[in-house]
Amino acid sequence: MLGVRSPLVLAVALVACHSQRQPLPEETAHSEHFAYHSRPGDPLCAGTLAAAEAHLTSTLGYLRLDWPAGKKIDYYRYRDFEDITASSPCAQAHERCADASGGQGVVYTFLSLDQHELVHAYLAHVGFPNVIYAEGIADLFRCDSAAHARVSVQPSSWRRDLFSTKDGVWQSYPQASVLVRYLVERFGAERFLEAYARSKHGLGPDQFGAEFEQLFGTSLDEVWAEAGASRFASDVRAICACDGRELTTDGSDTPLTTCERDGTTEGVFTVSQPSLMFVEVASAFPLARNAPRACGTAQSPSPSFSVAGGNSGLRALTAAAMEPGRYYLAGVDELQLTGRDRDAPASCLTAPEYHAGPQHFYSTVTLPRPASGVSYFRFRFEAPQSLFFATAGIYVCPDCESAASPAQRCTPAAMASGAGKDVLGDLLLAVTPDADEASLTFNVAPCPPGCQGDRGKSGCPPYC
Ligand SMILES: [Zn+2]
């Protein structure tokens, strides 16, 4: 993912791997600003070039950056991970890369539209700066990414935070994006780009700190402490042309915002504080963040957020503990999300409640484990349900008075026996910190009338 390398490293990589490497992807399609090269037989999605042009336009617009006349980005899309690993000029530690060292900007990737690497290419004619500025800005216009990791910053620790490496490879992507987002906010995009043009590639911490002071007229000690205390250290940092609405946490519904990307539709939403999100899912939705597209192969791996679909014509209700970030659901443009504040002061009397009618069932419910104290959740089931508790630390309480000390006065709901608990009507849960897992899970399934409380009865599902 590192987008810029020194010319020296590039030259070494080219020489070292030349004998085994396949030629560059050779099929070429053009748009005004892109030459898109792919492998024979690899589909170019109908919307890819238009989406690339839209990403360029929105990124340049935000940065108020002019485009050199006639400049075109060469975009090399490899067939898949194996292809790029074997054949691209990227240094071995980086599965995707851009060469921005020569001013022109060339992208090597296996993604059909690699927004992060494209930003390196867009800015190649501006300069070839320190990796901190280059990677920081590239991650800000990467709207295909998941939640931005929360960054904890110690004042005066920028030497460690911005220069961390693993096996000699620079690792401080989230920290760099926090710094750059803060710089753009405080000094403006124009001033940041001036610094981008003047910054020298490859400086170590001491020289980088001195250069920073020259470029911005203030010390990095001060700016890093401010950046770490800013909302960008824990909130959404990405700057996206199509932004989702923020998940409200007062129990009202948040609709998805429809965004077009790469010829398909996405439903986008953002989470700005740790939240408990309830989703109602109709049966046919294969929901997953970073789900493979209908067109193209080798899309972003590692889904980190998914919602299981329902079945049997019922509608599934799922609760998930959400970290701050920008999320999208591939191929889904309509869905109601209901958010609750996860970190609200715990009170049994005002506990979040969710209501499930007879046509509903919950699938998997994930509750955040409190760091201390007890948090409370209320559910109302209009139809019989069976609950299977997968983790310890959840208690079923008869009332709020008992719930004040759940470990003594409520029923532990651990799934030790593998048996479900039948519920109908109101259910009060107390969640305590005494579990190893960061979040606690239980599953809910409908139990037909006549089966409840009679496990194993002929004609009834086994969980009844
Ligand atoms: Zn990069």
Boltz pocket constraint, residues with backbone or C-beta under 6 A from the ligand:
constraints:
  - pocket:
      binder: B
      contacts: [[A, 1], [A, 2], [A, 3], [A, 4], [A, 116], [A, 117], [A, 120], [A, 134], [A, 135], [A, 138]]
      max_distance: 6.0
